Amino acid sequence: MKRQARGTVGSRQRKERYRRAAQTATLQYTVRAVPTQVDRALRRKAATERKSLNAILREALIREAGVAEPPDRLYTDLDSLAGTWLDDPGFDEAIRAQDQADPSLWR
């Protein structure tokens, strides 16, 4: 099997994969010298909101950075369609026609 030369499609695809992964990756920070009163206030807020300290800090960082938070979960279910059904007599007739078994096929 031959190796692909640099700059070929395989290389471009790999770079694109890395770029997409970097966009969705999360980072970790270490924050030093947090004043005691700030620590107490953040922990109190976390307890009051029944969230982790990490969640409170993430929200604060996102808010201060002025960026929109990506959704935690991408929903791919059909909830958005629930309750949107419209009666369609033509559709109902087509379904009824499909429900009829051909007796010649069942011998």
Summary of the structure (lengths in Angstrom):
residues: 107
radius of gyration: 27.9
end to end distance: 54.8
largest distance: 83.9
contacts: 140
relative contact order: 0.04
helix: 56%
strand: 0%
